[in-house]
C-alpha cells in the first residue's frame, strides 16, 4: 500500500463485488440484521468507516475493497491502520482510523458467522491492541445553559433553547430530541404527571416525574416552558419558522442544527469547545454534584450499568470538596469517640 489520497467518489456499492473480497464482506454485513438494528446515525458512521478502508488505493491502482479476504493478514491490517491515521494533508485522524478497524473487525465476525465456508478462520482486525483516548467532553454548567437558552430565545430560536433544556435536565440525546420526542411523550394521557423519555441507543423508556410528592415542579424551567409552548406538529422540537414552500414547521436536520447551535453559543460568549452533547454531560455532572447515587442517576438516564454513568458524570471540584468534607467529619467523629473513651477509662 502507498499513502496516496483515496478516490473520494468510490464506494463499495459501485464496485462489482466478487465473493470472498473485502467489498463482498462489507455487502454481507450491511445486509445483516445486526447492522439493520443499529441507530441511523451509527449506520451512517459505520458505512463511512468501512468505506475508508475499502476505498484505500493500492500501489497497482486497485481499491483495497477488491482484494481477497484470504490475503488480508494481521500485518496488512496493522499497516492499513497506520495509513488511515493520517490524512493526505498530514493531519491526524486517530479516532476515525480506530473506528474503521473496529467496524472492520465486527463486519468480518458477522460475515464469518453467516458464511463460515467462504471466510478465512482468523479475523486479522481482532486483537490489534489499538489504544485511543478521546478528549473528554466538557460538561455544560447550569449557568451556561441559562445563557445559551436566553440567547436562543433572543435570536428567535426558541426550539433550540428547549432542546438544550431537554438534553441537560432529562439527559436525552440530540438525535432522539430532534427526531423522536413528540408531544405524546409529554404528559401522556395515561400518565399526565410524567415525561416519557425514550433512549433509542439503549432501547430504554424512562418515565421522568414532573412533580414531587407535594406537587412541587421538579423541572420548573422546562415544564413551564413546554406548558406555554404552542405545538407545531407531532414533534416537540421543530424549526421555529415555517418552510417557505411547505408552509409547515419542519424537523431540524442535524447539520443545520449544529450550525445554529454554534452561532448561538458564540453569541452567548460560551467556550467554543462546548458541544451540544456537553449538555447531557452537564446534567449528569450536576446529578453527581448533588450526591445522587449510581442507582438514582441510572434511573433518570436509562443507563443499565454504573460504568456508563461514570462516562458522563464527570468528577468535579465540588465532588472532591464534598468527599474531603465527609472524610474530615469521619476523622473528627473518630477522634471524638477516642477522646470520650480515654476520659472514661484512663
CORWO-V637042 format. One record per residue. N is the residue number from 1. SS is DSSP state (H for helix, E for strand, C for the rest). Layout:
N SS
N SS
This chain:
1 C
2 C
3 C
4 C
5 C
6 C
7 C
8 C
9 C
10 C
11 C
12 C
13 C
14 C
15 C
16 C
17 C
18 C
19 C
20 C
21 E
22 H
23 H
24 H
25 H
26 H
27 H
28 H
29 H
30 H
31 C
32 C
33 H
34 H
35 H
36 H
37 C
38 C
39 C
40 H
41 H
42 H
43 H
44 H
45 H
46 H
47 H
48 H
49 H
50 H
51 H
52 H
53 H
54 H
55 C
56 C
57 E
58 C
59 C
60 C
61 C
62 C
63 E
64 H
65 H
66 H
67 C
68 E
69 H
70 H
71 H
72 C
73 C
74 H
75 H
76 H
77 H
78 H
79 H
80 H
81 H
82 H
83 H
84 H
85 C
86 E
87 C
88 C
89 C
90 C
91 C
92 E
93 C
94 H
95 H
96 H
97 H
98 H
99 H
100 H
101 H
102 H
103 H
104 H
105 H
106 H
107 H
108 H
109 H
110 H
111 H
112 H
113 H
114 H
115 C
116 H
117 H
118 H
119 C
120 C
121 C
122 C
123 C
124 C
125 C
126 C
127 C
128 C
129 C
130 C
131 C
132 C
133 C
134 C
135 C
136 C
137 C
138 C
139 C
140 C
141 C
142 H
143 H
144 H
145 H
146 H
147 H
148 H
149 H
150 H
151 H
152 H
153 H
154 H
155 C
156 C
157 C
158 H
159 H
160 H
161 H
162 H
163 H
164 H
165 H
166 H
167 H
168 H
169 H
170 H
171 C
172 C
173 C
174 H
175 H
176 H
177 H
178 H
179 H
180 C
181 C
182 E
183 H
184 H
185 H
186 E
187 E
188 E
189 C
190 C
191 E
192 E
193 E
194 E
195 E
196 E
197 E
198 E
199 E
200 C
201 C
202 C
203 C
204 E
205 E
206 E
207 E
208 E
209 E
210 C
211 E
212 C
213 C
214 C
215 C
216 C
217 E
218 C
219 C
220 H
221 H
222 H
223 H
224 H
225 H
226 H
227 H
228 C
229 C
230 C
231 C
232 C
233 C
234 C
235 E
236 C
237 C
238 C
239 C
240 C
241 C
242 C
243 C
244 C
245 C
246 C
247 C
248 C
249 C
250 C
251 C
252 C
253 C
254 H
255 H
256 H
257 H
258 H
259 H
260 H
261 H
262 H
263 H
264 H
265 H
266 H
267 H
268 C
269 C
270 C
271 C
272 C
273 C
274 C
275 C
276 C
277 H
278 H
279 H
280 H
281 H
282 H
283 H
284 H
285 H
286 H
287 H
288 H
289 H
290 C
291 C
292 C
293 C
294 H
295 H
296 H
297 H
298 H
299 H
300 H
301 H
302 C
303 C
304 C
305 C
306 H
307 H
308 H
309 H
310 H
311 H
312 H
313 C
314 C
315 C
316 C
317 H
318 H
319 H
320 H
321 H
322 H
323 H
324 H
325 H
326 H
327 H
328 H
329 H
330 H
331 H
332 H
333 H
334 H
335 H
336 H
337 H
338 H
339 H
340 H
341 H
342 H
343 H
344 H
345 H
346 C
